[in-house]
Amino acid sequence: MIDDILLEAEDKMDKAVEVAKEDFASIRTGRANPALFHKVMVDYYGAATPLQQLASFQVPEARMILITPFDKGATHEIEKALRASNLGVNPNNDGGVLRINLPELTQERRKEYIKLAREKGEHGKVSIRNVRRSAKDQIDKLVKDGDVGEDEGTRAEKELDTLTKKLTDQIDTLLKGKEAELLEV
């Protein structure tokens, strides 16, 4: 029973770390990266569709991204979605291809992105702590009901704390890497 609780908690915590990784990837740095557009949704024939499903991406230069829609009729909708996104990009329509030039990041903008990265990192750590609290409550309930012994409950809580620390440290490491990437000129 306890092993099931710990496995479920570890699975949920791993997912929280993956979400944090994706969030960090969506924060713009000095280089062009197609991951910036993971959260952009396009109104494609009345349905909100992720941009990755509608176009291919190329990075011919360090600060340029070419977006080639699979359906040329969707080019205008993709362009509109990019302009409406909070990425601050201005796509140029070259007929069948959208060309996005990413401007050089100012020091002020870098600081804003670092603040955003820290926020996203903290959200990830809070998610991990919430999973820990839920699992701890389940373990405490099992001990209280007499389904497992107190020693086993204490051992499980220690394992849970070790796992929580490991994964929050992993998010901190990812955050430090992202901050270093953002400060890189």
C-alpha positions in Angstrom: 0.0 0.0 0.0 2.7 2.5 1.0 4.8 1.5 -2.0 1.8 2.4 -4.2 1.4 5.8 -2.6 5.2 6.5 -3.0 5.2 5.4 -6.6 2.2 7.6 -7.4 3.8 10.5 -5.6 7.1 10.0 -7.5 5.2 9.9 -10.8 3.3 13.1 -10.1 6.5 14.8 -8.9 8.3 13.8 -12.1 5.5 15.2 -14.1 5.8 18.5 -12.2 9.5 18.6 -13.1 8.7 18.0 -16.8 6.2 20.8 -16.8 8.8 23.1 -15.2 11.3 22.0 -18.0 8.7 22.9 -20.7 8.0 26.2 -19.0 11.7 27.1 -18.9 12.0 26.1 -22.6 9.2 28.5 -23.5 11.1 31.5 -22.0 12.9 33.3 -24.7 16.7 33.6 -24.5 19.1 35.2 -27.0 18.9 32.3 -29.4 16.0 31.2 -31.6 14.3 28.0 -30.3 11.1 26.4 -31.7 10.1 25.5 -28.1 9.2 29.2 -27.7 6.0 28.4 -29.6 4.9 25.3 -27.7 2.0 27.1 -26.0 0.8 29.1 -29.0 -2.7 28.1 -30.0 -4.1 28.9 -33.5 -7.8 29.2 -34.3 -7.8 26.6 -37.1 -11.3 26.2 -38.7 -12.9 27.1 -35.3 -10.8 24.8 -33.2 -7.9 25.9 -31.0 -4.9 23.9 -32.4 -1.3 23.9 -31.2 1.0 25.6 -33.7 3.3 22.5 -33.8 0.5 20.6 -35.5 0.0 23.2 -38.2 3.6 24.0 -39.2 7.2 23.0 -39.4 10.0 25.1 -37.8 13.5 25.9 -39.1 16.3 27.9 -37.4 18.5 29.1 -40.2 20.3 31.7 -38.0 20.8 32.2 -34.3 18.0 34.8 -34.0 15.7 33.8 -36.8 12.9 31.2 -37.1 11.1 30.1 -40.2 7.6 28.7 -39.8 6.2 26.9 -42.8 2.5 26.1 -42.5 1.4 22.7 -43.8 -1.8 24.3 -45.0 -1.1 27.6 -46.8 -4.7 28.7 -46.0 -3.8 28.7 -42.3 -0.9 31.2 -42.8 -3.0 34.2 -41.9 -4.5 32.6 -38.7 -1.0 31.5 -37.6 0.3 35.0 -38.1 -2.6 36.4 -36.1 -2.0 34.0 -33.3 1.8 34.8 -33.2 1.0 38.5 -33.0 -1.5 37.9 -30.2 0.8 35.7 -28.2 2.8 37.3 -25.3 6.1 36.4 -27.0 6.5 39.9 -28.4 7.3 38.6 -31.9 6.3 40.3 -35.2 6.2 37.7 -38.0 6.9 38.7 -41.6 4.8 36.9 -44.2 6.9 35.8 -47.2 4.0 34.2 -49.0 4.2 30.6 -47.8 6.7 31.1 -45.0 6.5 33.2 -41.8 9.9 34.7 -40.9 10.4 35.7 -37.3 13.5 37.8 -36.4 14.0 37.8 -32.7 15.5 41.1 -31.5 18.5 41.2 -29.2 17.4 41.0 -25.5 17.9 44.2 -23.5 19.3 43.9 -19.9 15.9 45.0 -18.6 14.1 42.3 -20.6 16.6 39.7 -19.4 15.8 40.6 -15.8 12.1 40.2 -16.5 12.7 36.8 -18.1 14.8 35.7 -15.1 11.9 36.8 -12.8 9.5 34.8 -14.9 11.8 31.8 -14.8 12.0 32.0 -11.0 8.2 32.2 -10.8 7.8 29.1 -13.0 10.4 27.3 -10.9 8.6 28.2 -7.7 5.3 26.9 -9.2 7.0 23.6 -10.0 8.4 23.3 -6.5 5.0 24.2 -5.0 3.4 21.4 -7.1 6.0 18.9 -5.8 5.3 20.0 -2.2 1.5 19.6 -2.8 2.0 16.1 -4.0 4.2 15.4 -0.9 1.6 16.7 1.4 -1.1 14.6 -0.2 1.0 11.5 0.0 1.9 12.2 3.6 -1.7 12.6 4.5 -2.5 9.2 2.9 0.4 7.6 4.8 -0.7 9.2 8.1 -4.3 7.9 7.5 -3.0 4.4 7.0 -1.0 4.6 10.2 -3.9 6.0 12.1 -6.3 3.4 10.8 -3.8 0.7 11.9 -3.3 -0.7 8.4 0.5 -0.2 8.7 2.8 0.2 11.6 4.3 3.5 12.8 7.8 2.4 11.9 6.8 1.7 8.3 4.9 5.0 8.2 8.0 6.9 9.4 10.2 5.1 6.9 7.8 6.0 4.1 7.8 9.7 5.2 11.6 9.8 5.1 11.6 8.3 1.6 9.0 10.8 0.6 11.1 13.7 2.0 14.2 12.4 0.2 12.3 12.2 -3.1 10.9 15.7 -2.5 14.3 17.2 -1.8 15.8 15.5 -4.9 13.2 16.8 -7.3 13.1 20.3 -5.9 16.9 20.4 -6.2 16.5 19.2 -9.8 14.2 22.2 -10.5 16.7 24.5 -8.8 19.4 23.2 -11.1 17.2 23.7 -14.2 16.5 27.2 -13.0 20.2 28.0 -12.5 20.9 26.8 -16.0 18.1 29.0 -17.4 19.3 32.0 -15.5 22.8 31.5 -16.8 21.5 31.1 -20.4 19.5 34.3 -20.0 22.4 36.3 -18.7 24.7 35.1 -21.5 25.2 38.0 -24.0 
